[in-house]
């Protein structure tokens, strides 16, 4: 952008509005932009036009779009890149949600069935035949004859349950009115394939809740939920492989109820324990990874008929805590396969049923299992009962499909990565945060870095929800590296990259630690001459989008540009949105406590904007139908920031119609959205995509 160039933002009127929360009052001069009115729609349309003109006027936009499309490969192009669920084995066949390619990847992943996990298979459901449809999850019945699908429409995360006959491709007559929520909570079948449990999301103007239901094939849909609900949690019902028991656990991974099947007479199981307990049903016991007394995780067994299941002292410890971080456990071939990490890089170990370690799975080093970063991912059985089949990626290669037959010492490649970045270095580095804590981050950079040690650099971060931000393939962001930039993957506190204590040290009262950790990564890159403030940029999605807003407003001096994706930017105003209240309470603070509200305001980006600050370039985008982070907040933030920076500093807003939080976006939508903001960054940095 030339020094004399000016942007013409649409005018945003200022109102005399106050936001009072727990008795604490804040000015809210752009409150009207939260509302979905005709005036707001016109203003948003004008903002989109300014952004599109600015981005598309960059002469390298078309070439960058091609480069992003290439590096996305079989992903959907979203910033949380790998959202397609893993392969599943049922009835002697393999099912997967895939984007097989002959000459061009399909826009939306199709459901296939095959005899081998490495084969492309036969398509049994293609959402591309109906505009706007997306499969967000799938679960085959144990006999492999029926597959349950979650079908989302028009970018929404809420999905309708449909049942499909695998051999004929015909839809069953069962109709289920409740909707599930994206890939977060996945149904589980009874062992005899006669019915399944599922979790539905209920959102009103005042509440966002989840309830578990059971549906028996060929019968009317259930009118009442299973009696396993807990406020502010999402119950997930696990079914034992032998079909004798079910356990109702949750996204917060505590197995609260258990029942014998088929009666479904639920009784309390692990209640009132301030810890995560995430595992599998093994006969008459629940074998789980827990952080109770072990922040990095230990493996325990809890009898299903225990009279004191909530007493952690009564649990049998199978594997004690060590330097490795344990994430989840699977029951494979009469063995326990425990998935975890060391130094924020994936590992997997095999134990017998008594906890005796047998071997380590020979994984490639320096990568991640992209399906296993969420704590509750292990609640859903997948793969083969006798073989460990999984996806694996690294910062330099997209996910491949691998198989390990226990005890062989040999890892098989069933499907090679579809995209690799051969000319890059990947290194694990460490920064020092404000309180002296050492913060790891991975740095991906071109091989020829020594010829130009200071490079345009993009930091990607999350740091929230006790979710790892692993060293996995960056999908569309690989285009930035291919254009001569460096990519830093921050493993800051707030995420569980180094264990639950690492996550807790960046939550609630300690949330500022997470942001200080990000700043330390930036400062480490600068102090070591690897980048500079006029070359350094940062982006984050969802919780990471809030992190980006904090980065802009707390430390504007560190950045040449910041991109915030699908964020919450008004932490205080989240009390007006049902999902916002849920998210803020779980990870940030109590909006009913005045002291907590004042603390939350210290990192609420909307409240931190100052008229005399020198802000870097800024870009924020959201989906128009995002139920998690609705676009009203980013409209308010953008109006306030534009009023402060004037017309000479880009502060751009883009709201995408028919798009939610990103997990239901099509491939082309994801490519478009990323190309937009990458073009913005690369224009600021003077970068050019390669020919």
C-alpha positions in Angstrom: 0.0 0.0 0.0 1.5 3.3 -1.0 2.0 6.0 1.6 -0.5 8.3 -0.1 -3.1 5.6 -0.7 -6.3 5.8 1.3 -9.0 3.3 2.0 -12.7 4.4 2.0 -14.4 2.6 4.8 -18.2 2.8 5.1 -19.2 5.1 7.9 -20.2 3.6 11.2 -22.4 5.8 13.4 -21.5 6.0 17.1 -24.2 5.4 19.7 -24.4 6.3 23.3 -24.7 2.7 24.6 -23.3 1.1 27.7 -22.6 -2.6 28.4 -23.1 -3.4 32.1 -22.0 -6.8 33.3 -21.9 -7.9 36.9 -22.3 -4.2 37.8 -19.2 -3.2 35.8 -20.0 -0.7 32.9 -18.2 -0.2 29.6 -18.9 2.1 26.7 -20.3 0.1 23.7 -20.4 2.8 20.9 -21.0 0.3 18.1 -23.6 -2.0 19.7 -25.9 -1.6 16.8 -23.5 -3.6 14.6 -24.3 -6.7 16.7 -27.8 -6.7 15.3 -28.8 -8.4 12.0 -30.7 -5.4 10.5 -30.9 -4.0 7.0 -28.6 -1.2 8.1 -26.0 -3.7 9.4 -26.3 -5.8 6.2 -25.6 -2.8 4.0 -22.7 -1.8 6.1 -21.3 -5.3 6.1 -21.7 -5.5 2.3 -19.8 -2.3 1.8 -17.0 -3.6 4.1 -16.8 -6.8 2.1 -16.4 -4.7 -1.1 -13.6 -2.7 0.4 -11.8 -5.9 1.4 -12.3 -7.7 -1.9 -11.1 -4.7 -3.9 -8.0 -4.4 -1.7 -7.1 -8.1 -1.8 -7.9 -8.8 -5.4 -6.0 -5.7 -6.7 -2.8 -7.4 -5.6 -1.3 -8.6 -8.9 -0.3 -12.0 -7.6 -3.7 -13.0 -6.2 -4.5 -15.5 -9.0 -1.1 -17.3 -8.7 -1.5 -17.5 -4.9 -4.9 -19.0 -5.2 -3.4 -21.8 -7.4 -0.6 -22.3 -4.8 -3.0 -22.6 -1.9 -5.2 -25.0 -3.9 -2.2 -27.2 -4.5 -1.1 -27.3 -0.9 -4.6 -27.9 0.5 -4.5 -31.3 -1.3 -7.2 -33.5 0.2 -8.1 -31.2 3.1 -11.0 -28.8 3.1 -8.8 -25.7 3.2 -10.0 -24.5 6.6 -7.6 -23.1 9.2 -8.2 -26.0 11.5 -7.1 -28.0 8.5 -7.8 -31.7 9.2 -11.5 -31.9 10.1 -12.5 -35.0 8.1 -12.9 -38.0 10.5 -10.6 -41.0 10.5 -11.2 -44.3 8.7 -13.5 -46.8 10.3 -13.7 -50.6 10.1 -17.0 -52.4 10.2 -18.4 -55.7 8.9 -15.0 -56.6 7.3 -14.9 -53.4 5.2 -13.3 -49.9 5.5 -15.3 -46.7 5.5 -13.9 -43.2 5.1 -14.7 -39.6 4.2 -12.3 -38.8 1.5 -11.5 -36.6 -1.5 -10.2 -39.1 -4.0 -8.8 -37.6 -7.1 -8.5 -38.5 -10.8 -7.9 -35.0 -12.3 -9.5 -32.8 -9.6 -10.4 -33.1 -6.0 -14.2 -33.0 -5.3 -15.3 -29.9 -3.5 -16.9 -31.8 -0.7 -15.6 -35.1 0.7 -17.5 -38.3 -0.3 -18.2 -41.4 1.8 -16.6 -44.5 0.5 -16.4 -48.2 1.3 -13.5 -50.5 0.4 -12.0 -53.9 1.2 -8.6 -52.3 2.2 -7.9 -49.0 4.0 -5.5 -48.0 1.2 -8.0 -48.4 -1.6 -10.0 -45.5 -3.0 -13.2 -47.6 -2.6 -16.7 -47.3 -3.9 -18.6 -44.0 -3.3 -21.8 -44.6 -1.3 -22.7 -41.0 -0.6 -21.7 -37.9 -2.6 -22.8 -34.6 -1.1 -21.7 -32.8 -4.2 -24.9 -33.8 -5.9 -26.9 -31.5 -3.6 -25.8 -27.8 -3.3 -24.7 -26.8 0.1 -24.5 -30.3 1.7 -21.5 -31.4 3.7 -20.9 -34.7 5.6 -19.5 -33.7 9.0 -19.3 -37.2 10.5 -20.1 -40.8 9.6 -20.5 -44.0 11.6 -21.0 -47.5 10.1 -23.0 -50.1 12.0 -20.9 -52.9 13.4 -22.2 -55.3 10.7 -21.2 -52.8 8.0 -24.7 -52.8 6.5 -25.8 -49.3 7.5 -23.9 -46.0 7.8 -25.2 -43.1 9.9 -24.3 -39.7 8.4 -24.2 -36.2 9.8 -25.4 -33.9 6.9 -24.9 -30.2 7.4 -26.3 -27.6 5.0 -25.2 -24.1 3.9 -22.2 -23.9 6.2 -24.0 -24.7 9.4 -22.4 -26.8 12.1 -25.7 -28.4 13.1 -26.2 -31.6 11.1 -29.2 -33.8 10.3 -28.8 -37.5 11.0 -29.4 -39.7 7.9 -29.2 -43.5 7.7 -28.0 -45.1 4.5 -28.1 -48.7 3.3 -24.5 -49.4 2.3 -25.1 -51.9 -0.5 -28.1 -50.2 -2.2 -27.2 -46.6 -1.4 -30.8 -46.0 -0.4 -31.8 -43.8 2.5 -33.7 -45.6 5.3 -37.1 -44.3 6.3 -36.0 -43.4 9.8 -36.3 -39.6 10.5 -34.5 -38.1 13.5 -35.5 -34.4 14.3 -32.6 -33.6 16.6 -29.4 -32.2 15.1 -25.9 -33.1 16.0 -23.0 -30.5 16.3 -20.3 -31.0 13.7 -17.6 -33.6 14.4 -17.4 -32.9 18.1 -19.8 -35.6 19.3 -20.2 -38.7 17.2 -22.9 -41.4 17.6 -22.1 -45.0 18.6 -24.0 -48.1 17.6 -25.1 -51.1 19.7 -23.0 -54.2 19.1 -25.9 -55.9 17.3 -26.5 -52.9 14.9 -30.1 -52.5 16.0 -29.8 -48.9 17.2 -27.4 -46.1 18.3 -26.8 -43.4 20.8 -26.3 -39.8 19.5 -25.8 -36.4 21.0 -27.9 -33.4 19.8 -27.2 -29.7 20.2 -29.9 -27.4 21.4 -29.4 -23.6 20.9 -31.9 -20.9 21.8 -31.5 -17.2 22.4 -30.6 -17.9 26.0 -29.0 -21.4 26.2 -26.6 -23.7 24.3 -26.9 -27.3 25.6 -26.3 -30.9 24.6 -28.4 -34.0 25.3 -27.9 -37.7 24.5 -30.6 -39.8 22.8 -31.0 -43.4 21.8 -32.6 -44.4 18.5 -33.8 -47.9 17.7 -33.9 -48.7 14.0 -37.3 -48.8 12.4 -39.1 -47.0 15.3 -40.2 -43.4 15.8 -37.5 -41.0 16.9 -36.9 -40.6 20.7 -38.9 -37.9 22.4 -36.9 -37.9 25.6 -33.1 -37.8 26.1 -31.2 -40.4 28.1 -30.9 -39.4 31.8 -27.2 -38.6 31.5 -27.1 -34.9 30.9 -24.9 -32.5 32.9 -25.2 -28.7 32.6 -22.5 -27.0 30.4 -21.3 -30.3 29.1 -21.8 -32.6 26.1 -22.6 -36.3 26.9 -21.0 -38.8 24.6 -22.2 -42.4 25.0 -19.5 -45.1 24.5 -20.5 -48.7 23.7 -18.4 -51.7 24.6 -17.1 -53.8 21.7 -18.7 -56.8 23.3 -22.0 -55.0 23.5 -22.5 -55.6 27.3 -22.0 -52.1 28.6 -22.3 -48.4 27.8 -20.6 -45.4 29.4 -21.8 -41.8 29.2 -18.8 -39.6 29.2 -18.4 -36.1 27.8 -16.4 -33.6 25.8 -14.8 -32.7 29.1 -13.9 -36.4 29.3 -15.4 -37.6 32.6 -17.4 -41.0 32.5 -20.3 -39.9 34.6 -22.7 -42.8 34.0 -22.6 -46.5 33.2 -25.3 -49.0 32.2 -25.7 -52.6 31.3 -27.1 -53.3 27.8 -29.6 -53.7 26.5 -31.6 -52.5 29.5 -30.1 -48.9 29.6 -30.7 -48.5 33.3 -28.1 -45.8 34.0 -26.3 -45.5 37.3 -23.7 -43.0 38.4 -20.1 -43.8 37.7 -17.3 -41.3 38.0 -18.8 -38.1 39.5 -17.3 -35.1 41.3 -13.7 -35.7 40.2 -11.8 -32.6 39.2 -9.9 -34.3 36.5 -10.1 -35.7 33.0 -10.8 -39.4 32.6 -10.8 -40.6 29.0 -10.8 -44.2 28.0 -12.3 -47.4 26.6 -14.5 -50.2 28.0 -12.5 -53.3 28.4 -14.7 -56.1 29.6 -15.9 -55.2 33.1 -13.6 -52.2 33.6 -13.0 -48.8 32.2 -9.4 -48.2 31.2 -8.5 -44.6 30.9 -5.9 -41.9 30.6 -6.3 -39.5 33.5 -4.5 -36.4 34.7 -5.7 -37.0 38.3 -2.5 -36.5 40.2 -0.6 -36.7 37.0 -0.6 -33.6 34.7 1.1 -35.5 31.9 -1.2 -38.4 32.2 -1.3 -41.9 33.7 -3.3 -45.0 32.7 -5.8 -46.4 35.2 -8.5 -49.1 35.3 -11.8 -48.6 37.1 -14.2 -51.5 37.6 -17.6 -50.8 36.1 -19.3 -52.3 39.2 -17.1 -50.4 41.7 -18.9 -49.2 44.8 -16.6 -46.2 44.9 -15.8 -45.3 41.3 -15.4 -41.6 42.1 -12.7 -42.4 44.7 -9.4 -42.0 42.7 -7.6 -44.0 45.4 -9.6 -47.1 44.4 -8.4 -46.9 40.8 -5.8 -49.4 39.7 -2.8 -47.7 38.2 -1.6 -49.5 35.1 1.0 -47.0 33.8 2.4 -44.3 36.0 3.1 -40.7 35.0 6.4 -40.0 33.2 8.0 -37.4 31.0 5.8 -38.4 28.1 2.3 -36.8 27.7 -0.5 -39.3 27.4 -3.6 -38.3 25.4 -5.8 -41.3 24.8 -5.9 -45.1 24.8 -7.3 -47.6 22.3 -8.0 -51.3 22.7 -6.4 -53.1 19.7 -5.6 -56.8 19.4 -5.9 -57.5 23.1 -3.4 -54.7 23.8 -3.6 -51.1 25.0 -2.2 -48.6 22.4 -1.6 -45.3 24.2 -1.3 -42.2 22.0 0.7 -39.3 23.3 3.6 -37.0 22.7 7.1 -36.0 23.7 8.2 -32.4 23.1 4.9 -31.6 21.4 5.5 -34.4 18.8 3.4 -37.5 18.5 4.3 -40.9 20.0 2.4 -44.1 20.6 3.2 -47.0 22.9 1.8 -50.5 23.3 1.1 -52.1 26.7 -0.5 -55.4 27.8 -3.8 -55.3 29.7 -1.9 -55.2 33.0 0.1 -52.1 32.0 3.4 -53.8 31.1 5.1 -51.8 28.3 5.7 -54.0 25.2 7.0 -51.6 22.5 6.9 -48.2 21.0 5.2 -47.8 17.6 7.8 -46.8 15.1 6.3 -43.5 14.0 8.0 -41.0 11.8 9.5 -38.3 14.0 8.5 -34.7 14.3 4.8 -34.9 13.4 1.3 -35.4 14.7 -1.8 -37.6 14.4 -4.2 -34.9 13.3 -7.3 -36.8 14.4 -6.1 -37.3 17.9 -5.4 -33.7 19.2 -8.8 -33.4 20.9 -9.0 -35.0 24.4 -12.3 -36.7 23.5 -11.2 -38.1 20.2 -10.4 -41.4 21.8 -14.0 -41.9 22.9 -15.0 -42.8 19.3 -13.7 -46.3 18.2 -12.1 -46.3 14.8 -9.8 -48.5 12.8 -9.3 -52.2 12.9 -9.8 -54.3 16.1 -6.4 -56.1 15.5 -4.4 -53.4 13.7 -3.4 -49.9 14.5 -4.4 -47.8 11.4 -4.1 -44.1 11.6 -3.4 -40.8 9.8 -0.1 -39.0 10.4 1.3 -35.8 9.1 4.3 -33.5 9.7 4.8 -29.8 9.2 6.3 -30.7 5.8 3.9 -33.4 4.5 0.1 -33.8 4.4 -1.5 -36.7 6.2 -0.8 -40.2 5.0 -2.5 -43.4 6.1 -0.4 -45.9 8.0 -0.8 -49.3 9.5 1.1 -51.0 12.4 0.6 -54.7 13.1 1.4 -55.0 16.8 4.7 -56.7 17.6 6.1 -56.6 14.0 8.3 -53.5 14.4 7.4 -52.5 10.9 5.2 -49.5 9.9 3.3 -49.8 6.6 2.3 -46.9 4.4 -1.2 -47.5 3.1 -1.5 -44.2 1.4 1.4 -41.8 1.0 1.0 -38.1 1.7 -0.6 -36.3 -1.3 1.5 -33.1 -0.8 5.0 -32.6 0.6 7.3 -29.6 1.0 10.7 -31.1 0.2 12.8 -28.0 0.4 12.2 -27.0 4.0 13.8 -27.3 7.4 11.7 -28.2 10.5 13.2 -27.4 13.9 11.9 -27.4 17.5 12.9 -24.2 19.2 12.3 -22.6 22.7 11.3 -19.1 23.8 11.3 -17.7 27.3 8.0 -16.2 28.5 7.5 -13.2 30.8 7.5 -15.4 33.9 10.6 -17.4 32.8 8.7 -20.4 31.5 10.3 -22.1 28.5 7.8 -22.2 25.6 8.4 -24.6 22.6 7.6 -23.8 19.1 8.2 -25.5 15.7 9.8 -23.4 12.9 9.3 -24.4 9.3 11.6 -22.5 6.9 13.2 -22.8 3.4 16.4 -24.7 3.1 18.2 -21.6 1.9 17.5 -19.7 5.1 21.2 -19.1 5.8 21.4 -17.0 2.6 18.7 -14.7 4.1 18.4 -15.4 7.8 15.7 -12.8 8.5 12.6 -13.9 6.7 8.9 -12.9 6.5 7.4 -15.1 9.2 3.9 -16.2 10.1 3.2 -17.4 13.6 0.1 -19.6 14.0 -1.3 -20.1 17.5 -4.3 -21.4 19.4 -3.5 -21.6 23.1 -7.0 -22.4 24.5 -9.6 -25.0 25.4 -7.0 -27.4 26.6 -6.5 -28.4 23.0 -3.1 -29.2 21.5 -1.9 -27.2 18.5 0.4 -29.9 17.2 3.3 -30.0 14.7 1.0 -31.1 11.9 0.8 -30.2 8.2 -0.3 -26.5 7.9 -2.5 -27.1 4.8 -3.1 -23.8 3.0 -0.5 -22.1 5.1 2.2 -24.2 3.3 1.7 -21.7 0.4 3.3 -19.0 2.6 6.4 -21.2 3.1 6.5 -22.1 -0.6 6.7 -18.3 -1.3 9.9 -18.0 0.8 8.4 -17.3 4.2 8.9 -19.1 7.5 6.0 -20.6 9.6 6.1 -20.8 13.4 3.8 -23.2 15.2 3.4 -22.0 18.8 2.8 -24.5 21.6 1.8 -21.9 24.2 0.1 -22.5 27.5 -3.7 -22.8 27.5 -3.3 -25.8 25.1 -2.5 -29.3 26.3 0.7 -29.7 24.2 2.8 -30.4 27.3 0.1 -31.8 29.6 -2.9 -30.6 31.6 -0.8 -28.4 33.9 0.5 -26.6 30.8 -3.1 -26.0 29.7 -4.3 -24.9 33.2 -1.4 -22.4 33.4 -3.0 -20.6 30.5 -6.6 -20.7 31.6 -9.0 -18.6 33.7 -7.0 -16.4 36.2 -3.8 -17.3 34.4 -5.0 -16.7 30.8 -2.6 -13.8 30.3 0.3 -16.4 30.4 -1.0 -17.8 27.1 -0.7 -14.4 25.4 2.7 -13.7 27.0 3.9 -17.1 25.6 3.0 -16.0 22.1 4.8 -12.7 22.6 7.9 -14.6 23.7 7.9 -16.6 20.5 7.8 -13.4 18.5 10.5 -11.9 20.6 12.7 -15.0 20.3 12.4 -14.9 16.5 13.3 -11.2 16.5 16.2 -11.4 19.0 17.8 -14.2 17.1 17.6 -12.4 13.8 15.2 -14.9 12.3 12.6 -12.2 11.6 11.8 -8.6 12.5 8.8 -6.5 13.4 8.4 -5.3 9.9 8.4 -9.0 8.7 6.5 -10.7 11.5 2.9 -11.6 11.2 0.5 -13.7 13.3 -2.8 -15.6 12.8 -5.2 -17.7 14.8 -8.6 -19.3 14.4 -11.5 -19.5 16.9 -9.8 -19.3 20.3 -6.6 -18.5 18.3 -8.7 -15.7 16.7 -9.1 -14.1 20.1 -5.4 -14.6 20.6 -4.8 -12.7 17.4 -7.0 -9.8 18.6 -5.1 -9.7 21.9 -1.8 -9.7 20.0 -2.9 -6.7 18.0 -4.1 -4.7 20.9 -1.7 -5.6 23.7 1.5 -5.7 21.6 1.0 -3.8 18.3 4.7 -3.1 18.2 5.6 -6.7 17.4 3.8 -7.2 14.2 3.7 -6.1 10.6 0.2 -7.6 10.2 -2.3 -9.7 12.2 -5.1 -11.9 10.9 -7.9 -13.0 13.2 -10.1 -15.9 12.0 -13.6 -16.6 13.3 -12.9 -15.0 16.7 -14.6 -13.6 19.8 -13.3 -10.1 20.0 -15.7 -8.7 22.6 -15.1 -11.0 25.6 -17.4 -8.9 27.8 -20.2 -8.8 25.3 -20.2 -12.6 25.0 -22.8 -12.7 27.8 -25.4 -11.9 25.2 -24.6 -15.1 23.2 -25.4 -18.6 24.5 -22.3 -20.2 23.0 -20.1 -17.3 24.0 -21.2 -17.6 27.6 -20.3 -21.3 27.6 -16.9 -20.7 26.0 -15.9 -17.8 28.2 -16.9 -19.6 31.4 -14.9 -22.7 30.6 -11.6 -21.1 29.6 -11.5 -17.4 30.4 -13.4 -16.3 33.5 -16.7 -15.7 35.3 -18.9 -13.1 33.7 -21.0 -13.0 36.9 -18.1 -11.9 39.1 -17.2 -8.1 38.9 -13.6 -8.7 39.7 -13.4 -11.4 37.0 -15.2 -9.0 34.5 -12.5 -6.4 35.1 -9.8 -9.0 34.5 -11.5 -10.2 31.3 -11.5 -6.6 30.1 -7.7 -6.6 30.2 -7.6 -8.9 27.2 -10.9 -8.2 25.5 -9.7 -6.7 22.2 -12.8 -4.5 21.6 -12.1 -2.7 24.9 -8.4 -2.3 24.4 -8.4 -0.3 21.2 -6.7 3.1 21.8 -7.0 6.1 19.5 -3.3 7.0 19.8 -1.8 3.5 19.3 0.2 2.7 16.2 -1.5 -0.5 15.0 -0.2 -2.9 12.3 -2.3 -4.0 9.3 -5.2 -6.1 10.4 -7.6 -8.5 8.7 -10.5 -10.3 10.4 -13.0 -12.7 8.9 -16.0 -14.7 10.0 -18.9 -16.8 8.7 -22.3 -15.2 8.5 -23.9 -18.3 10.1 -21.2 -19.0 12.7 -23.1 -20.0 15.9 -19.9 -20.2 17.9 -18.4 -16.8 17.1 -21.2 -14.7 15.5 -20.1 -11.9 13.1 -21.6 -9.1 15.2 -18.6 -8.8 17.4 -16.1 -8.5 14.6 -18.2 -5.8 12.9 -18.1 -3.8 16.2 -14.4 -4.3 16.5 -13.6 -3.4 13.0 -15.7 -0.2 13.2 -13.9 0.9 16.3 -10.4 0.0 15.0 -11.1 1.8 11.6 -12.1 4.9 13.5 -8.8 4.9 15.3 -6.3 4.0 12.5 -7.9 6.2 9.9 -7.8 5.5 6.2 -4.1 5.0 5.8 -3.7 1.7 7.7 -5.7 -1.3 6.4 -8.1 -2.7 9.0 -10.2 -5.0 6.9 -13.3 -7.1 7.6 -14.7 -10.0 5.6 -17.9 -11.8 6.5 -18.6 -14.9 4.3 -22.2 -15.7 3.5 -23.4 -19.3 3.9 -20.3 -20.1 6.1 -20.2 -21.1 9.8 -17.2 -21.8 12.0 -15.3 -23.5 9.2 -15.8 -27.2 9.9 -18.6 -27.4 7.3 -16.9 -25.4 4.6 -16.3 -26.8 1.2 -12.8 -27.2 -0.2 -13.2 -24.3 -2.6 -14.6 -22.1 0.1 -11.6 -22.9 2.4 -9.2 -22.2 -0.4 -10.8 -18.9 -1.2 -10.9 -17.7 2.4 -7.3 -18.5 3.0 -6.1 -17.1 -0.2 -7.9 -13.8 0.7 -6.1 -13.3 4.0 -2.7 -14.7 2.8 -2.8 -12.2 -0.1 -3.3 -9.5 2.5 -0.3 -10.6 4.5 1.9 -11.2 1.5 1.1 -7.8 0.1 2.1 -6.2 3.4 5.4 -8.2 3.4 6.2 -7.7 -0.2 6.2 -11.4 -1.0 5.6 -13.0 -4.4 4.3 -16.5 -4.9 6.7 -18.6 -7.0 6.0 -19.3 -10.7 
